[in-house]
Each structure stands twice: as C-alpha cells, then as structure tokens.
Amino acid sequence: MPEHVNSQLRAIPAVQTIQRAIGDRLPVARVWLDQAIRDELEHIRQAVLQGEPVPPFERILAAVETRARRYAVPHLRPVLNATGVMIHTNLGRSPLPPALMDHVAAVATQYSTLEYRLSEGQRGSRHEHVEELLTWLVGTEAAMVVNNNAAAVLLALSTLAEGREVVVSRGELVEIGGSFRVPEVMALSGARLREVGATNKTHLRDYMAAIQDNTALLLKVHQSNFRMMGFVASVELADLVRLGRQTGIPVMADLGSGVLRPLRIGDYEEPDVPTVVQTGVDVTTFSGDKLLGGPQAGIVVGRRDIIQRMKKHPLARAVRVDKMTLAALEMVLRWYAEGRGHELPLWQMIEAGPEAIRQRAETFMDHLRQHLPAEVRVELEEAWSEIGGGSMPGTRLPTYLVTLAGSEPRDVVEWERRLRESDPPVIVRVSHGKILVDLRTIFPQQKLTLQTAIVRAITGEVEGGSR
C-alpha cells in the first residue's frame, strides 16, 4: 500500500477521540453515537483507500452527529401524506382513527382476553373476538382472520385443494403487488392450477369442460388492481355458484380489497362483501386495510364446515394475527355495526367533496403566500385524487391541489428532499416542475404542521431529520 495512503489511514481519529470531543452535548442514547462513530470512520477509511484525504476533524464531528441523530429516530414513523392517494401502500394503507387506538393501546399494554372466555373461566379462541361481528355484517355462517389477504387465499387453497386442481380464468391470474402472483400463491398451497378461457374472454362452458374427478375448487378472483375493457367477457359469480352446486364443487371468491357497503364511483362499482355472500359462494376472502378502512388483515367468511377446517389447518397458526390487530379490527367492525363506518378516516377522505377541498386549499394557499418569498409561485389547480392500494383501478375523485414552483427547476427537487427529511416527514407528488399538495389526505389537525414544514423547506429552515 502506498505510504501516502498509510499516512492518511493513520490520520483517521480514534473512536475515543471523537467520543471525548462530542461529550454529552448530543441528546441521543450512547448506542446510536457509538454506531455512528464506527460507521463514519469506516466510510472515511474506504474513501482514503480510494485516494481521498481525511476530512477536517470538525467536519468528521458534524458527520457523526448527523448520523447519530438519524439513527436515534425510529425507522417506522408517522408521515404527512400530501399525495392524495388514500390507500397508499407505501405509507401504511388505511389510517385508523385515534379514538379507536385508545382501545388498542389498552389491550397492548395490559393482559387481555385474547384466548380466554370470561363467561366460562377457561381457554377460548382468538377468532371469537371478530367472528360474530363479521357474520352479522356480511350474512355468513362463519369467519376467521389471518394476517393478510394473500395468507387467507393460501390457507383456503391449502385446506380445500392441496394436491388437487383449482379451476380459474386466465383473465383472473392477477399479480397482487410486490410481484406476488395468484399462480405462485396457488403453487405454494400445493394446489394445481387449471387455467380456463382466454385472457380477455372466459365463458361458463370453459369451467364446465375443465371439471374432472380431481377438481377441488372453482376460484373467482376479482380484478381489484386492473380493468380490462373492449372485447371482454367473464362469468358472473352467481353463475359459477350454480355450477358448483350442480357438480358438488366448492366455489371461492377472492375479492382482494373488500368493502362492506355498496360503493360506486363514476362508472366503476366495487363488489361489496354482503352482496357477494348472497350469491351463495362457499368461501370469500378480502383485506382489512384497504376499502374496509381497518388494520392489515386477511378476512375469510363462508360455510361453517369449511371455516372450521381452515382453523384446524397447521398453516393457520403460522398466519394468525396478534392481539393488537384483533383489537383494532374488532373496533372497526363495531363502528360499522353501529352505523359509524363513515367516521373512519378512509371514508371521510373518499366522501370529501371537491368544493370542501377547494375551500381548504384556498385558505392553505393564502397562508403560504403570506410566509413564502415572492418568487415562489403558489397556485390552485384542479386535479384528481386516487383510491390507491390496488383498489378500484382507474377510479379518481375530483380534487384541488396547491402547487408550488420556484424560479429554477432544481428548486422543486431540493424542496421535495427537504420535505421528506423534515420532522415529521412530508410526502408530496412532483410533476411538471411543481410540488403538488393534495389536502384530501391531510387530516385537519395536520394542517398547521404541513404549513410549517413547507415554509421551512422552501426557506431552508429545516429541522429534524429522517433515516
């Protein structure tokens, strides 16, 4: 190794030297400071090996402090969602109301009746907390909950069709996000896929021709994250159920998202769970954290004998939910039962009219204009909000955006970065050289925080940091 490189390596300060220099002035736990020192010194070492000089000592201290503050901030943390995407998968999907979370906190911080029946003084089942509510709400015989809808589908297929065939339309072999695909989930369950029809057209006769002695299940998958238009045809669930009755083969519907009340936006109508159940389908699966507006969960409703088999399957323990999920889901379902479903944050966002959003946006825009430099263009723009989360594809709601633009294109890039690194972080959209702020997904109590974050980001007065 060249002598000048060795000389630079020897010039890298020791861990203890940096610790003494920083002392107690940094308000973070020692573990984060020590890790920051080690990581920064390794970063410097690698740079020296590439021919870079050792930075000045004060710059090293500043870099260590920045790292330590970043490490001390929890990775999973709240953000302000100003994108207008209501079920934002990357940002945690459906938010829960604070009033509901009081109950979740009580269950989480104390012992609970998770698997205990007070009436009998003996062990119970964690399924009992939501099963009765679900059967009342959707009109089915039995129900159970697992950790997400993919797990619900996996458990149902493993229970009903392991080693046998499942008949499904080619046009319904969807990818459900994160590269997870229905055929792959099916293969993992041990069931064998029997594709019928064409990508754009499937008829009842296609299902009939595919049925044989080894057929275990007829599967209907709702195209919840895409739409096909034009020369297309599919089999109605009610017709598939009748075929199942005639042949003695169970029928399963995977709704993907799942909504408990009728929902139509524009020309798109989302199939609601109670209506689907009324077709007589044997098993229905759907999500808890999409259009239901609750926590992440996979919900299974259907025939009692099938649900009981699923509960006893070995896989059921691997995909079961914990007490906090059950506590949150029970409260969400209780709100629906009490006629309070419209109070859930998701439904308040969906039902917010464009005129109400315009008024909020105008007030917000006026405040920003008073606190931002004159060269910053703050304008109101008509646009669209999205449902998101792989739900109701192509469906948009009219909204009004507050847009921000500077004198240089790079201004917006820098502002967006500062917003992401603010405390709390603010997530916005950027398009055509503008920052777009959709107040549909900003809660009223977040308005002042958002205003402050934007002013600081644009004027360069950013505080805090992110990881």
Sequence and secondary structure as in RCSB ss.txt:
>XXXX:A:sequence
MPEHVNSQLRAIPAVQTIQRAIGDRLPVARVWLDQAIRDELEHIRQAVLQGEPVPPFERILAAVETRARRYAVPH
LRPVLNATGVMIHTNLGRSPLPPALMDHVAAVATQYSTLEYRLSEGQRGSRHEHVEELLTWLVGTEAAMVVNNNA
AAVLLALSTLAEGREVVVSRGELVEIGGSFRVPEVMALSGARLREVGATNKTHLRDYMAAIQDNTALLLKVHQSN
FRMMGFVASVELADLVRLGRQTGIPVMADLGSGVLRPLRIGDYEEPDVPTVVQTGVDVTTFSGDKLLGGPQAGIV
VGRRDIIQRMKKHPLARAVRVDKMTLAALEMVLRWYAEGRGHELPLWQMIEAGPEAIRQRAETFMDHLRQHLPAE
VRVELEEAWSEIGGGSMPGTRLPTYLVTLAGSEPRDVVEWERRLRESDPPVIVRVSHGKILVDLRTIFPQQKLTL
QTAIVRAITGEVEGGSR
>XXXX:A:secstr
  HHHHHHHHTS  HHHHHHHHTT S S HHHHHHHHHHHHHHHHHHHHTT     HHHHHHHHHHHHHHHHS S
S   EE S BSS GGGTSS   HHHHHHHHHHHHS   TTEETTTTEE  TTHHHHHHHHHHHT SEEEEESSHH
HHHHHHHHHHHTTSEEEEEGGG  B STT BHHHHHHHHT EEEEES SSB  HHHHHHH  TTEEEEEEE  TT
    SS B   HHHHHHHHHHHT  EEEE SS BSS EEETTEEE BHHHHHHTT SEEEEESSSTT SSS EEE
EE HHHHHHHHHSTHHHHT   HHHHHHHHHHHHHHHTT GGGSHHHHHHH  HHHHHHHHHHHHHHHHHHS TT
SEEEEEEEEEE  TT STT EEEEEEEEEE SSHHHHHHHHHHHHTSSS EE EEETTEEEEEGGGS GGGHHHH
HHHHHHHHHT   S   
